Amino acid sequence: MSDEAVVRRALAAVAATRVRGLHPIGHLAGITGRPSRAPGRSRLTMNAPPGTDGRTGRVSLVGLDVFADLVLAAAIRSHIGPGARLGTVSLSVQHLHAPVSGEIVGEASAEPPVDGFAASRAVLRAGDRVVAHAQGSFMVLPTPEGRARLTTDWEREHTVPLPVIGLDDLDPAERRFVESVRSAARRAAGTGRPLEDELVEPVWADRDPPRAGLVIGPEMGNRVGHVQGGVLYAVAARAAAHVAGPGPWSCADGTYQYLRPGAGRVLTARPVLLRRGRAMAFARVELAVDGVAVGGGQFAFRTAPQARLHTNG
């Protein structure tokens, strides 16, 4: 994919964020949907954009986890109204197949919240094949004073058409997002990993025990400017894959718990290998922002020769 095509894709994500809600990384991953017709149900679609080689895009780990988080939350919002603010408490994903290409459809169901707490479950499919199961728990949060509820396309009856914007139309945060996407695309062309995974790939320090860091930018944010829940899960999963060793490994299962919002300057990951065998590996990861713990998770990996690029690269 040419640099010009990468910039067009990033600008389209910015335009979609401006007029359709959500956040840039969700639009970059190709996530769309329509309003639910039944309380407690949601159905969203993710169509992986073409890869840096111009071929049918491989679904990134980041894209899949952001998608799972959004599908689960949408089922709960169908009970309590468009734009309702939710805080993710935990996210679990069972990855049944990797790598996956093309279109993914996610369907979730949820009971109404009880005392401000709700849980949701989802199935993610590529055609007739189930590629992942997901479960999540959420707290219903108040909308900040003086701010309107932020809705998305799958909470509105009509899709808002996208304007055509150029680099000169961007504010500073949007410009940083576009530049981050361009840099990630150049790395993806060399590694073969999906662009979205390169976009939030942590940088490893040469030390023992292993530590990784990542400067928080607009490419990682959710609708209120915190690190998006699926991004946190994915960063933790990739950090866990790092200590699992050279593999080839594919993420089989993971659970992440959110202690507090990811708001700050630098996200750091501290993974610990729990066990590595011939067929499975297990690791635990703690994430912090500016030295303050924001969450942690535990992940299992299975041997999968065809999935090496999906997890470890």
C-alpha positions in Angstrom: 0.0 0.0 0.0 1.4 3.4 -1.0 2.0 6.2 1.5 -0.8 8.1 -0.3 -3.2 5.3 0.3 -2.2 5.0 3.9 -2.8 8.7 4.5 -6.2 8.5 2.8 -7.2 5.6 5.1 -6.1 7.6 8.1 -7.9 10.7 7.0 -11.1 8.7 6.4 -10.8 7.4 10.0 -10.5 11.0 11.3 -13.5 12.1 9.2 -15.6 9.2 10.5 -14.6 10.0 14.1 -15.7 13.6 13.7 -19.1 12.9 12.3 -20.0 9.4 13.3 -18.5 9.1 16.8 -16.5 6.2 18.1 -12.7 6.7 17.9 -10.0 6.7 15.2 -8.7 3.2 15.8 -12.2 1.7 15.6 -12.7 3.3 12.2 -9.2 2.4 11.1 -10.0 -1.2 11.8 -13.2 -1.0 9.7 -15.8 -1.4 12.5 -19.4 -0.5 11.6 -23.0 -1.4 12.7 -26.6 -0.5 12.7 -29.0 0.2 15.7 -30.3 -2.8 17.6 -33.9 -3.7 17.1 -34.1 -5.8 20.3 -33.0 -4.7 23.8 -30.0 -6.6 25.0 -28.7 -7.5 21.5 -26.1 -6.1 19.3 -24.6 -6.9 15.9 -21.5 -5.2 14.6 -19.2 -5.8 11.6 -15.5 -5.4 11.1 -14.1 -5.5 7.6 -10.3 -5.6 7.7 -8.9 -3.0 5.3 -6.3 -4.1 2.8 -2.9 -4.8 4.2 0.2 -2.9 3.3 0.7 -5.2 0.3 -2.7 -4.2 -1.0 -4.2 -7.7 -0.5 -7.2 -8.6 1.6 -6.4 -7.5 5.1 -5.6 -9.8 7.9 -7.6 -9.0 11.1 -5.2 -7.6 13.6 -5.1 -8.7 17.3 -5.7 -5.0 18.3 -8.7 -4.7 15.8 -10.3 -8.0 17.1 -10.0 -7.0 20.7 -11.3 -3.5 20.2 -14.2 -5.0 18.2 -15.0 -7.5 20.9 -15.1 -4.7 23.5 -17.4 -2.6 21.4 -19.8 -5.5 20.5 -20.1 -6.4 24.2 -20.7 -2.8 25.3 -23.3 -2.2 22.5 -25.5 -5.0 23.8 -25.6 -3.3 27.2 -26.2 0.2 25.8 -29.2 -1.2 23.9 -30.8 -1.5 27.4 -29.9 2.0 28.7 -29.8 4.3 25.7 -27.5 5.6 23.0 -24.3 7.1 24.2 -24.5 5.8 27.7 -21.0 5.8 29.3 -19.6 2.4 30.3 -16.4 1.5 32.1 -15.0 -1.9 31.2 -14.3 -4.0 34.3 -13.1 -7.2 32.6 -12.7 -8.5 29.1 -12.1 -12.2 28.2 -11.5 -13.5 24.7 -11.1 -17.1 23.5 -9.3 -16.9 20.2 -10.3 -20.0 18.2 -8.7 -19.3 14.9 -5.8 -17.1 13.8 -4.9 -15.6 11.5 -8.3 -14.4 10.2 -9.0 -12.3 7.1 -11.8 -10.3 5.6 -15.1 -9.6 7.4 -16.0 -10.5 11.0 -19.5 -10.3 12.4 -20.0 -10.0 16.1 -23.2 -10.7 17.9 -23.7 -10.1 21.6 -26.4 -10.5 24.2 -26.8 -8.9 27.7 -29.2 -8.7 30.5 -30.2 -5.3 31.9 -27.7 -3.7 34.3 -28.3 -4.4 38.0 -27.2 -1.7 40.5 -25.1 -0.2 37.7 -23.3 -3.4 36.8 -23.8 -5.5 33.7 -22.3 -8.5 31.8 -22.3 -9.4 28.2 -21.3 -12.3 26.0 -20.5 -12.4 22.2 -19.7 -14.7 19.4 -17.5 -13.5 16.5 -17.8 -15.2 13.1 -16.0 -15.1 9.8 -18.6 -16.5 7.4 -19.9 -19.7 9.0 -16.8 -20.2 11.1 -16.8 -19.1 14.8 -13.4 -17.4 15.3 -13.7 -16.1 18.9 -15.9 -16.0 21.9 -15.9 -13.0 24.2 -17.3 -12.0 27.6 -17.1 -8.7 29.4 -18.4 -6.9 32.5 -19.1 -3.2 32.7 -20.1 -0.4 35.1 -22.6 2.2 34.0 -20.9 5.6 34.5 -22.5 9.1 34.7 -21.9 11.4 31.7 -19.5 14.1 32.8 -21.2 17.4 33.7 -21.6 19.7 30.8 -20.9 17.1 28.2 -23.4 15.5 25.8 -23.7 11.8 25.3 -21.4 10.6 22.4 -23.2 8.3 20.1 -22.1 6.0 17.2 -23.6 4.9 13.9 -25.1 1.7 15.5 -27.0 4.0 17.9 -28.6 6.2 15.2 -31.2 5.5 12.6 -29.4 7.3 9.8 -25.7 7.1 8.7 -24.0 10.5 8.5 -22.1 10.9 5.2 -18.4 11.5 5.5 -16.7 14.8 4.4 -13.5 14.7 2.4 -10.8 16.3 4.5 -7.1 17.0 3.8 -4.0 17.3 6.0 -4.5 21.1 6.2 -7.9 20.5 7.9 -6.5 18.6 10.9 -6.1 19.8 14.4 -2.9 18.8 16.3 -4.2 15.6 17.8 -5.6 14.4 14.4 -2.3 15.3 12.7 -0.4 13.2 15.3 -2.8 10.3 14.6 -2.2 10.5 10.9 1.6 10.6 11.4 1.4 7.6 13.8 -0.5 5.6 11.1 2.1 6.5 8.5 4.9 5.3 10.7 3.1 2.1 11.6 2.5 1.4 8.0 6.2 1.6 7.2 7.0 -0.8 10.1 4.2 -3.2 9.0 5.6 -3.3 5.5 8.8 -4.7 7.0 7.4 -7.0 9.6 4.3 -8.3 7.8 2.1 -7.6 10.8 -1.2 -5.8 10.4 -0.9 -2.0 10.6 -3.1 -1.7 13.7 -0.8 -4.0 15.6 2.2 -2.0 14.7 0.3 1.2 15.7 0.3 0.1 19.4 3.4 -2.1 19.5 5.4 -1.5 22.7 9.1 -0.9 22.7 11.2 -3.3 24.8 13.9 -2.2 27.1 17.1 -4.2 27.3 16.7 -5.4 30.8 15.8 -8.4 33.0 13.0 -8.8 34.0 11.5 -7.6 30.6 9.8 -4.2 30.5 8.1 -2.5 27.6 6.9 1.1 27.1 4.5 2.9 24.7 3.9 6.7 24.5 0.1 7.2 24.6 -1.2 9.0 21.6 -4.5 9.8 20.0 -4.4 6.5 18.0 -5.0 4.7 21.3 -7.9 6.8 22.7 -11.5 6.0 23.3 -14.4 8.4 23.1 -13.4 10.3 26.3 -9.6 10.3 25.6 -8.6 7.3 27.8 -6.7 4.3 26.3 -9.5 2.2 24.7 -10.3 -1.0 26.6 -9.6 -3.4 23.7 -6.2 -1.6 23.1 -5.2 -2.3 26.7 -6.1 -6.0 26.3 -4.1 -6.2 23.1 -1.0 -4.5 24.4 -1.1 -6.9 27.4 -1.5 -9.9 25.1 1.4 -8.9 22.9 3.6 -8.3 26.0 2.6 -11.8 27.2 3.5 -13.2 23.8 6.9 -11.6 24.1 7.9 -13.6 27.2 6.3 -16.8 25.8 9.4 -16.9 23.5 10.0 -17.2 19.8 7.1 -19.7 19.2 5.4 -19.9 16.9 2.5 -19.1 19.3 -1.1 -18.0 18.8 -3.1 -16.4 21.6 -5.6 -18.9 22.7 -7.2 -17.3 25.7 -6.9 -14.1 27.7 -8.6 -12.2 30.5 -7.8 -8.6 31.5 -9.1 -6.6 34.4 -9.3 -2.8 34.4 -8.3 -1.2 37.7 -8.6 2.4 36.5 -8.8 4.4 33.3 -5.6 4.6 31.2 -5.1 8.3 31.2 -1.6 9.8 31.1 1.6 9.9 29.0 3.4 6.6 29.0 1.9 3.0 29.1 4.3 0.4 30.5 4.0 -3.4 30.5 5.6 -5.9 32.9 5.1 -9.5 31.7 6.0 -12.6 33.7 6.3 -16.1 32.1 4.3 -18.6 34.2 5.0 -21.7 32.2 6.1 -22.7 28.8 5.6 -26.2 27.5 5.7 -27.9 24.1 2.1 -27.1 23.2 1.1 -24.3 25.6 2.6 -21.2 27.2 1.1 -19.0 30.0 2.0 -15.5 31.1 0.8 -12.8 33.4 1.1 -9.0 32.6 0.7 -5.8 34.6 0.1 -2.5 32.9 0.7 0.9 34.3 0.4 4.5 33.1 3.0 7.0 34.4 3.9 4.5 37.1 0.3 3.9 38.3 -1.2 0.5 37.9 -4.2 0.5 35.4 -4.8 -3.2 35.1 -3.5 -6.7 34.4 -4.3 -9.9 32.7 -3.3 -13.5 32.2 -3.0 -15.2 28.8 -2.5 -18.6 27.3 -0.9 -19.4 24.0 -0.9 -22.5 21.8 1.4 -23.7 19.1 0.1 -22.7 15.7 2.6 -22.5 12.9 0.3 -20.6 10.6 -0.4 -17.9 13.2 3.1 -16.6 14.0 2.5 -13.2 12.5 -0.8 -12.8 14.3 0.9 -12.9 17.8 4.7 -12.7 17.9 5.6 -11.5 14.5 
